[in-house]
Structure formats: C-alpha cells, structure tokens
Amino acid sequence: MPPNSTLAFDDGAFVADLKTRITSARPTAARAVNSELVGLYWDIGAAIREKQAM
C-alpha cells in the first residue's frame, strides 16, 4: 500500500452496513447449522438402532 493512501474502511456508514448484514445473516446460518445437526443426529440414531438389532 502506498505510504499516503487512505484506508477504504474509514467510512462509518460502510462499516455499519457490514455489521447489519452480518447480524441479519446469523439467524439464517444458525438455522442451516441446526438443520444439518438434526440430520446428523437422526442418522446416528438410525445407525445405533441397526447395530442394536444385530
């Protein structure tokens, strides 16, 4: 970076917008992770039931 250049992140509105986007994306990400975990736990339960039936 040149010595006299300014940083692109000096704009408070830009940073505030990024924070808002991150905050609003978190619930969607949490639901996706929870959905995957429920599927994993369901598969683990099925595998345990199969082993117990042997």
PQR file with spaces between the fields and no chain letter, atoms N, CA, C, O and H, PARSE charges and radii, in Angstrom:
ATOM       1  N    MET     1       0.848   -1.163    0.000 -0.4000 1.5000
ATOM       2  CA   MET     1       0.000    0.000    0.000 -0.0000 2.0000
ATOM       3  C    MET     1       0.901    1.235    0.000  0.5500 1.7000
ATOM       4  O    MET     1       1.863    1.290    0.766 -0.5500 1.4000
ATOM       5  N    PRO     2       0.606    2.229   -0.846 -0.5600 1.5000
ATOM       6  CA   PRO     2       1.413    3.442   -0.870  0.2800 2.0000
ATOM       7  C    PRO     2       1.361    4.142    0.488  0.5500 1.7000
ATOM       8  O    PRO     2       0.353    4.042    1.187 -0.5500 1.4000
ATOM       9  N    PRO     3       2.425    4.849    0.877 -0.5600 1.5000
ATOM      10  CA   PRO     3       2.501    5.435    2.211  0.2800 2.0000
ATOM      11  C    PRO     3       1.433    6.497    2.495  0.5500 1.7000
ATOM      12  O    PRO     3       1.040    6.652    3.651 -0.5500 1.4000
ATOM      13  N    ASN     4       0.948    7.233    1.489 -0.4000 1.5000
ATOM      14  CA   ASN     4      -0.013    8.306    1.726 -0.0000 2.0000
ATOM      15  C    ASN     4      -1.444    7.916    1.377  0.5500 1.7000
ATOM      16  O    ASN     4      -2.309    8.789    1.305 -0.5500 1.4000
ATOM      17  H    ASN     4       1.268    7.107    0.550  0.4000 1.0000
ATOM      18  N    SER     5      -1.715    6.656    1.163 -0.4000 1.5000
ATOM      19  CA   SER     5      -3.065    6.245    0.790 -0.0000 2.0000
ATOM      20  C    SER     5      -3.961    6.193    2.030  0.5500 1.7000
ATOM      21  O    SER     5      -3.483    6.003    3.148 -0.5500 1.4000
ATOM      22  H    SER     5      -1.012    5.947    1.222  0.4000 1.0000
ATOM      23  N    THR     6      -5.246    6.361    1.816 -0.4000 1.5000
ATOM      24  CA   THR     6      -6.199    6.260    2.915 -0.0000 2.0000
ATOM      25  C    THR     6      -6.862    4.892    2.854  0.5500 1.7000
ATOM      26  O    THR     6      -6.972    4.294    1.784 -0.5500 1.4000
ATOM      27  H    THR     6      -5.634    6.515    0.907  0.4000 1.0000
ATOM      28  N    LEU     7      -7.293    4.410    3.985 -0.4000 1.5000
ATOM      29  CA   LEU     7      -7.954    3.113    4.046 -0.0000 2.0000
ATOM      30  C    LEU     7      -9.387    3.245    3.562  0.5500 1.7000
ATOM      31  O    LEU     7     -10.036    4.263    3.802 -0.5500 1.4000
ATOM      32  H    LEU     7      -7.204    4.896    4.855  0.4000 1.0000
ATOM      33  N    ALA     8      -9.878    2.228    2.886 -0.4000 1.5000
ATOM      34  CA   ALA     8     -11.238    2.243    2.371 -0.0000 2.0000
ATOM      35  C    ALA     8     -12.257    2.036    3.487  0.5500 1.7000
ATOM      36  O    ALA     8     -13.449    2.250    3.265 -0.5500 1.4000
ATOM      37  H    ALA     8      -9.351    1.401    2.691  0.4000 1.0000
ATOM      38  N    PHE     9     -11.829    1.628    4.674 -0.4000 1.5000
ATOM      39  CA   PHE     9     -12.746    1.307    5.755 -0.0000 2.0000
ATOM      40  C    PHE     9     -12.929    2.449    6.739  0.5500 1.7000
ATOM      41  O    PHE     9     -13.395    2.229    7.857 -0.5500 1.4000
ATOM      42  H    PHE     9     -10.861    1.454    4.854  0.4000 1.0000
ATOM      43  N    ASP    10     -12.571    3.666    6.345 -0.4000 1.5000
ATOM      44  CA   ASP    10     -12.760    4.820    7.217 -0.0000 2.0000
ATOM      45  C    ASP    10     -14.215    5.268    7.273  0.5500 1.7000
ATOM      46  O    ASP    10     -14.584    6.019    8.175 -0.5500 1.4000
ATOM      47  H    ASP    10     -12.193    3.845    5.437  0.4000 1.0000
ATOM      48  N    ASP    11     -15.032    4.839    6.358 -0.4000 1.5000
ATOM      49  CA   ASP    11     -16.412    5.280    6.293 -0.0000 2.0000
ATOM      50  C    ASP    11     -17.259    4.531    7.313  0.5500 1.7000
ATOM      51  O    ASP    11     -17.439    3.319    7.200 -0.5500 1.4000
ATOM      52  H    ASP    11     -14.732    4.228    5.625  0.4000 1.0000
ATOM      53  N    GLY    12     -17.775    5.240    8.299 -0.4000 1.5000
ATOM      54  CA   GLY    12     -18.566    4.622    9.364 -0.0000 2.0000
ATOM      55  C    GLY    12     -19.843    3.982    8.852  0.5500 1.7000
ATOM      56  O    GLY    12     -20.260    2.944    9.366 -0.5500 1.4000
ATOM      57  H    GLY    12     -17.628    6.225    8.390  0.4000 1.0000
ATOM      58  N    ALA    13     -20.473    4.585    7.846 -0.4000 1.5000
ATOM      59  CA   ALA    13     -21.710    4.021    7.297 -0.0000 2.0000
ATOM      60  C    ALA    13     -21.440    2.685    6.620  0.5500 1.7000
ATOM      61  O    ALA    13     -22.256    1.766    6.690 -0.5500 1.4000
ATOM      62  H    ALA    13     -20.135    5.429    7.429  0.4000 1.0000
ATOM      63  N    PHE    14     -20.288    2.585    5.966 -0.4000 1.5000
ATOM      64  CA   PHE    14     -19.923    1.335    5.303 -0.0000 2.0000
ATOM      65  C    PHE    14     -19.762    0.219    6.326  0.5500 1.7000
ATOM      66  O    PHE    14     -20.272   -0.886    6.141 -0.5500 1.4000
ATOM      67  H    PHE    14     -19.625    3.331    5.909  0.4000 1.0000
ATOM      68  N    VAL    15     -19.052    0.516    7.398 -0.4000 1.5000
ATOM      69  CA   VAL    15     -18.822   -0.480    8.447 -0.0000 2.0000
ATOM      70  C    VAL    15     -20.143   -0.833    9.133  0.5500 1.7000
ATOM      71  O    VAL    15     -20.392   -2.001    9.433 -0.5500 1.4000
ATOM      72  H    VAL    15     -18.638    1.414    7.548  0.4000 1.0000
ATOM      73  N    ALA    16     -20.983    0.160    9.380 -0.4000 1.5000
ATOM      74  CA   ALA    16     -22.290   -0.101    9.997 -0.0000 2.0000
ATOM      75  C    ALA    16     -23.131   -1.012    9.112  0.5500 1.7000
ATOM      76  O    ALA    16     -23.820   -1.901    9.612 -0.5500 1.4000
ATOM      77  H    ALA    16     -20.781    1.108    9.136  0.4000 1.0000
ATOM      78  N    ASP    17     -23.079   -0.794    7.795 -0.4000 1.5000
ATOM      79  CA   ASP    17     -23.815   -1.649    6.868 -0.0000 2.0000
ATOM      80  C    ASP    17     -23.297   -3.081    6.917  0.5500 1.7000
ATOM      81  O    ASP    17     -24.083   -4.028    6.897 -0.5500 1.4000
ATOM      82  H    ASP    17     -22.519   -0.071    7.389  0.4000 1.0000
ATOM      83  N    LEU    18     -21.996   -3.241    6.981 -0.4000 1.5000
ATOM      84  CA   LEU    18     -21.426   -4.587    7.085 -0.0000 2.0000
ATOM      85  C    LEU    18     -21.886   -5.273    8.362  0.5500 1.7000
ATOM      86  O    LEU    18     -22.238   -6.453    8.340 -0.5500 1.4000
ATOM      87  H    LEU    18     -21.358   -2.472    6.997  0.4000 1.0000
ATOM      88  N    LYS    19     -21.887   -4.550    9.472 -0.4000 1.5000
ATOM      89  CA   LYS    19     -22.339   -5.126   10.743 -0.0000 2.0000
ATOM      90  C    LYS    19     -23.802   -5.549   10.655  0.5500 1.7000
ATOM      91  O    LYS    19     -24.175   -6.609   11.158 -0.5500 1.4000
ATOM      92  H    LYS    19     -21.601   -3.592    9.490  0.4000 1.0000
ATOM      93  N    THR    20     -24.628   -4.724   10.017 -0.4000 1.5000
ATOM      94  CA   THR    20     -26.047   -5.059    9.861 -0.0000 2.0000
ATOM      95  C    THR    20     -26.221   -6.314    9.024  0.5500 1.7000
ATOM      96  O    THR    20     -27.033   -7.178    9.352 -0.5500 1.4000
ATOM      97  H    THR    20     -24.325   -3.863    9.608  0.4000 1.0000
ATOM      98  N    ARG    21     -25.460   -6.414    7.946 -0.4000 1.5000
ATOM      99  CA   ARG    21     -25.561   -7.593    7.084 -0.0000 2.0000
ATOM     100  C    ARG    21     -25.148   -8.853    7.828  0.5500 1.7000
ATOM     101  O    ARG    21     -25.781   -9.899    7.684 -0.5500 1.4000
ATOM     102  H    ARG    21     -24.800   -5.711    7.679  0.4000 1.0000
ATOM     103  N    ILE    22     -24.099   -8.759    8.613 -0.4000 1.5000
ATOM     104  CA   ILE    22     -23.630   -9.914    9.384 -0.0000 2.0000
ATOM     105  C    ILE    22     -24.677  -10.314   10.414  0.5500 1.7000
ATOM     106  O    ILE    22     -24.999  -11.493   10.562 -0.5500 1.4000
ATOM     107  H    ILE    22     -23.584   -7.910    8.730  0.4000 1.0000
ATOM     108  N    THR    23     -25.207   -9.317   11.129 -0.4000 1.5000
ATOM     109  CA   THR    23     -26.207   -9.588   12.157 -0.0000 2.0000
ATOM     110  C    THR    23     -27.461  -10.221   11.569  0.5500 1.7000
ATOM     111  O    THR    23     -28.035  -11.134   12.164 -0.5500 1.4000
ATOM     112  H    THR    23     -24.945   -8.360   11.009  0.4000 1.0000
ATOM     113  N    SER    24     -27.884   -9.744   10.412 -0.4000 1.5000
ATOM     114  CA   SER    24     -29.098  -10.297    9.807 -0.0000 2.0000
ATOM     115  C    SER    24     -28.862  -11.678    9.202  0.5500 1.7000
ATOM     116  O    SER    24     -29.815  -12.442    9.050 -0.5500 1.4000
ATOM     117  H    SER    24     -27.417   -9.003    9.930  0.4000 1.0000
ATOM     118  N    ALA    25     -27.636  -12.019    8.855 -0.4000 1.5000
ATOM     119  CA   ALA    25     -27.337  -13.329    8.267 -0.0000 2.0000
ATOM     120  C    ALA    25     -27.181  -14.418    9.331  0.5500 1.7000
ATOM     121  O    ALA    25     -27.334  -15.603    9.033 -0.5500 1.4000
ATOM     122  H    ALA    25     -26.861  -11.399    8.979  0.4000 1.0000
ATOM     123  N    ARG    26     -26.882  -14.027   10.546 -0.4000 1.5000
ATOM     124  CA   ARG    26     -26.623  -15.016   11.595 -0.0000 2.0000
ATOM     125  C    ARG    26     -27.793  -15.963   11.856  0.5500 1.7000
ATOM     126  O    ARG    26     -27.561  -17.168   11.954 -0.5500 1.4000
ATOM     127  H    ARG    26     -26.757  -13.064   10.788  0.4000 1.0000
ATOM     128  N    PRO    27     -29.044  -15.490   11.977 -0.5600 1.5000
ATOM     129  CA   PRO    27     -30.139  -16.448   12.220  0.2800 2.0000
ATOM     130  C    PRO    27     -30.300  -17.475   11.098  0.5500 1.7000
ATOM     131  O    PRO    27     -30.576  -18.645   11.362 -0.5500 1.4000
ATOM     132  N    THR    28     -30.129  -17.040    9.857 -0.4000 1.5000
ATOM     133  CA   THR    28     -30.230  -17.970    8.727 -0.0000 2.0000
ATOM     134  C    THR    28     -29.128  -19.023    8.808  0.5500 1.7000
ATOM     135  O    THR    28     -29.366  -20.207    8.572 -0.5500 1.4000
ATOM     136  H    THR    28     -29.905  -16.089    9.643  0.4000 1.0000
ATOM     137  N    ALA    29     -27.930  -18.580    9.141 -0.4000 1.5000
ATOM     138  CA   ALA    29     -26.815  -19.519    9.267 -0.0000 2.0000
ATOM     139  C    ALA    29     -27.057  -20.494   10.425  0.5500 1.7000
ATOM     140  O    ALA    29     -26.773  -21.686   10.308 -0.5500 1.4000
ATOM     141  H    ALA    29     -27.736  -17.618    9.333  0.4000 1.0000
ATOM     142  N    ALA    30     -27.578  -19.986   11.528 -0.4000 1.5000
ATOM     143  CA   ALA    30     -27.842  -20.847   12.682 -0.0000 2.0000
ATOM     144  C    ALA    30     -28.897  -21.900   12.340  0.5500 1.7000
ATOM     145  O    ALA    30     -28.768  -23.058   12.736 -0.5500 1.4000
ATOM     146  H    ALA    30     -27.809  -19.018   11.624  0.4000 1.0000
ATOM     147  N    ARG    31     -29.936  -21.504   11.608 -0.4000 1.5000
ATOM     148  CA   ARG    31     -30.963  -22.482   11.211 -0.0000 2.0000
ATOM     149  C    ARG    31     -30.370  -23.558   10.305  0.5500 1.7000
ATOM     150  O    ARG    31     -30.701  -24.735   10.440 -0.5500 1.4000
ATOM     151  H    ARG    31     -30.040  -20.563   11.285  0.4000 1.0000
ATOM     152  N    ALA    32     -29.499  -23.159    9.388 -0.4000 1.5000
ATOM     153  CA   ALA    32     -28.888  -24.135    8.484 -0.0000 2.0000
ATOM     154  C    ALA    32     -28.013  -25.120    9.263  0.5500 1.7000
ATOM     155  O    ALA    32     -28.047  -26.324    9.009 -0.5500 1.4000
ATOM     156  H    ALA    32     -29.230  -22.202    9.279  0.4000 1.0000
ATOM     157  N    VAL    33     -27.241  -24.606   10.201 -0.4000 1.5000
ATOM     158  CA   VAL    33     -26.387  -25.478   11.017 -0.0000 2.0000
ATOM     159  C    VAL    33     -27.243  -26.412   11.859  0.5500 1.7000
ATOM     160  O    VAL    33     -26.963  -27.608   11.943 -0.5500 1.4000
ATOM     161  H    VAL    33     -27.214  -23.628   10.407  0.4000 1.0000
ATOM     162  N    ASN    34     -28.286  -25.873   12.483 -0.4000 1.5000
ATOM     163  CA   ASN    34     -29.157  -26.711   13.302 -0.0000 2.0000
ATOM     164  C    ASN    34     -29.825  -27.797   12.476  0.5500 1.7000
ATOM     165  O    ASN    34     -29.965  -28.930   12.935 -0.5500 1.4000
ATOM     166  H    ASN    34     -28.514  -24.901   12.415  0.4000 1.0000
ATOM     167  N    SER    35     -30.235  -27.462   11.271 -0.4000 1.5000
ATOM     168  CA   SER    35     -30.860  -28.443   10.388 -0.0000 2.0000
ATOM     169  C    SER    35     -29.887  -29.571   10.067  0.5500 1.7000
ATOM     170  O    SER    35     -30.260  -30.744   10.095 -0.5500 1.4000
ATOM     171  H    SER    35     -30.122  -26.541   10.898  0.4000 1.0000
ATOM     172  N    GLU    36     -28.663  -29.224    9.768 -0.4000 1.5000
ATOM     173  CA   GLU    36     -27.655  -30.246    9.476 -0.0000 2.0000
ATOM     174  C    GLU    36     -27.381  -31.116   10.699  0.5500 1.7000
ATOM     175  O    GLU    36     -27.217  -32.330   10.573 -0.5500 1.4000
ATOM     176  H    GLU    36     -28.360  -28.272    9.745  0.4000 1.0000
ATOM     177  N    LEU    37     -27.329  -30.505   11.875 -0.4000 1.5000
ATOM     178  CA   LEU    37     -27.077  -31.279   13.087 -0.0000 2.0000
ATOM     179  C    LEU    37     -28.225  -32.237   13.379  0.5500 1.7000
ATOM     180  O    LEU    37     -27.986  -33.377   13.778 -0.5500 1.4000
ATOM     181  H    LEU    37     -27.462  -29.519   11.977  0.4000 1.0000
ATOM     182  N    VAL    38     -29.462  -31.799   13.190 -0.4000 1.5000
ATOM     183  CA   VAL    38     -30.604  -32.693   13.401 -0.0000 2.0000
ATOM     184  C    VAL    38     -30.512  -33.881   12.457  0.5500 1.7000
ATOM     185  O    VAL    38     -30.748  -35.015   12.872 -0.5500 1.4000
ATOM     186  H    VAL    38     -29.656  -30.873   12.866  0.4000 1.0000
ATOM     187  N    GLY    39     -30.173  -33.643   11.194 -0.4000 1.5000
ATOM     188  CA   GLY    39     -29.998  -34.743   10.242 -0.0000 2.0000
ATOM     189  C    GLY    39     -28.896  -35.696   10.665  0.5500 1.7000
ATOM     190  O    GLY    39     -29.042  -36.913   10.557 -0.5500 1.4000
ATOM     191  H    GLY    39     -29.981  -32.722   10.856  0.4000 1.0000
ATOM     192  N    LEU    40     -27.791  -35.142   11.148 -0.4000 1.5000
ATOM     193  CA   LEU    40     -26.690  -35.977   11.617 -0.0000 2.0000
ATOM     194  C    LEU    40     -27.119  -36.824   12.800  0.5500 1.7000
ATOM     195  O    LEU    40     -26.846  -38.023   12.835 -0.5500 1.4000
ATOM     196  H    LEU    40     -27.672  -34.153   11.236  0.4000 1.0000
ATOM     197  N    TYR    41     -27.789  -36.215   13.772 -0.4000 1.5000
ATOM     198  CA   TYR    41     -28.237  -36.958   14.954 -0.0000 2.0000
ATOM     199  C    TYR    41     -29.242  -38.037   14.567  0.5500 1.7000
ATOM     200  O    TYR    41     -29.229  -39.127   15.139 -0.5500 1.4000
ATOM     201  H    TYR    41     -28.012  -35.240   13.744  0.4000 1.0000
ATOM     202  N    TRP    42     -30.099  -37.750   13.617 -0.4000 1.5000
ATOM     203  CA   TRP    42     -31.068  -38.735   13.143 -0.0000 2.0000
ATOM     204  C    TRP    42     -30.330  -39.932   12.534  0.5500 1.7000
ATOM     205  O    TRP    42     -30.672  -41.083   12.804 -0.5500 1.4000
ATOM     206  H    TRP    42     -30.110  -36.864   13.153  0.4000 1.0000
ATOM     207  N    ASP    43     -29.314  -39.647   11.706 -0.4000 1.5000
ATOM     208  CA   ASP    43     -28.525  -40.726   11.091 -0.0000 2.0000
ATOM     209  C    ASP    43     -27.770  -41.537   12.136  0.5500 1.7000
ATOM     210  O    ASP    43     -27.682  -42.760   12.029 -0.5500 1.4000
ATOM     211  H    ASP    43     -29.036  -38.712   11.486  0.4000 1.0000
ATOM     212  N    ILE    44     -27.230  -40.866   13.140 -0.4000 1.5000
ATOM     213  CA   ILE    44     -26.516  -41.576   14.210 -0.0000 2.0000
ATOM     214  C    ILE    44     -27.485  -42.488   14.960  0.5500 1.7000
ATOM     215  O    ILE    44     -27.152  -43.632   15.272 -0.5500 1.4000
ATOM     216  H    ILE    44     -27.302  -39.872   13.227  0.4000 1.0000
ATOM     217  N    GLY    45     -28.680  -41.982   15.247 -0.4000 1.5000
ATOM     218  CA   GLY    45     -29.685  -42.800   15.920 -0.0000 2.0000
ATOM     219  C    GLY    45     -30.059  -44.025   15.102  0.5500 1.7000
ATOM     220  O    GLY    45     -30.213  -45.119   15.643 -0.5500 1.4000
ATOM     221  H    GLY    45     -28.950  -41.053   14.993  0.4000 1.0000
ATOM     222  N    ALA    46     -30.205  -43.836   13.793 -0.4000 1.5000
ATOM     223  CA   ALA    46     -30.534  -44.964   12.919 -0.0000 2.0000
ATOM     224  C    ALA    46     -29.399  -45.986   12.914  0.5500 1.7000
ATOM     225  O    ALA    46     -29.652  -47.191   12.933 -0.5500 1.4000
ATOM     226  H    ALA    46     -30.079  -42.946   13.353  0.4000 1.0000
ATOM     227  N    ALA    47     -28.159  -45.520   12.889 -0.4000 1.5000
ATOM     228  CA   ALA    47     -27.017  -46.439   12.896 -0.0000 2.0000
ATOM     229  C    ALA    47     -26.964  -47.222   14.203  0.5500 1.7000
ATOM     230  O    ALA    47     -26.661  -48.415   14.200 -0.5500 1.4000
ATOM     231  H    ALA    47     -27.953  -44.541   12.874  0.4000 1.0000
ATOM     232  N    ILE    48     -27.256  -46.562   15.313 -0.4000 1.5000
ATOM     233  CA   ILE    48     -27.268  -47.246   16.615 -0.0000 2.0000
ATOM     234  C    ILE    48     -28.375  -48.299   16.645  0.5500 1.7000
ATOM     235  O    ILE    48     -28.160  -49.417   17.114 -0.5500 1.4000
ATOM     236  H    ILE    48     -27.503  -45.593   15.315  0.4000 1.0000
ATOM     237  N    ARG    49     -29.572  -47.937   16.138 -0.4000 1.5000
ATOM     238  CA   ARG    49     -30.668  -48.905   16.103 -0.0000 2.0000
ATOM     239  C    ARG    49     -30.311  -50.124   15.258  0.5500 1.7000
ATOM     240  O    ARG    49     -30.636  -51.252   15.628 -0.5500 1.4000
ATOM     241  H    ARG    49     -29.746  -47.029   15.757  0.4000 1.0000
ATOM     242  N    GLU    50     -29.644  -49.904   14.128 -0.4000 1.5000
ATOM     243  CA   GLU    50     -29.224  -51.024   13.281 -0.0000 2.0000
ATOM     244  C    GLU    50     -28.258  -51.933   14.011  0.5500 1.7000
ATOM     245  O    GLU    50     -28.384  -53.155   13.940 -0.5500 1.4000
ATOM     246  H    GLU    50     -29.380  -48.988   13.827  0.4000 1.0000
ATOM     247  N    LYS    51     -27.300  -51.357   14.709 -0.4000 1.5000
ATOM     248  CA   LYS    51     -26.320  -52.167   15.442 -0.0000 2.0000
ATOM     249  C    LYS    51     -26.977  -52.931   16.573  0.5500 1.7000
ATOM     250  O    LYS    51     -26.610  -54.073   16.847 -0.5500 1.4000
ATOM     251  H    LYS    51     -27.197  -50.364   14.767  0.4000 1.0000
ATOM     252  N    GLN    52     -27.960  -52.304   17.242 -0.4000 1.5000
ATOM     253  CA   GLN    52     -28.640  -52.983   18.342 -0.0000 2.0000
ATOM     254  C    GLN    52     -29.521  -54.124   17.839  0.5500 1.7000
ATOM     255  O    GLN    52     -29.763  -55.086   18.568 -0.5500 1.4000
ATOM     256  H    GLN    52     -28.258  -51.375   17.020  0.4000 1.0000
ATOM     257  N    ALA    53     -29.997  -54.028   16.613 -0.4000 1.5000
ATOM     258  CA   ALA    53     -30.877  -55.061   16.064 -0.0000 2.0000
ATOM     259  C    ALA    53     -30.093  -56.303   15.638  0.5500 1.7000
ATOM     260  O    ALA    53     -30.697  -57.347   15.394 -0.5500 1.4000
ATOM     261  H    ALA    53     -29.801  -53.247   16.020  0.4000 1.0000
ATOM     262  N    MET    54     -28.793  -56.220   15.545 -0.4000 1.5000
ATOM     263  CA   MET    54     -27.969  -57.350   15.105 -0.0000 2.0000
ATOM     264  C    MET    54     -27.838  -58.402   16.163  0.5500 1.7000
ATOM     265  O    MET    54     -27.176  -59.417   15.947 -0.5500 1.4000
ATOM     266  H    MET    54     -28.301  -55.371   15.744  0.4000 1.0000
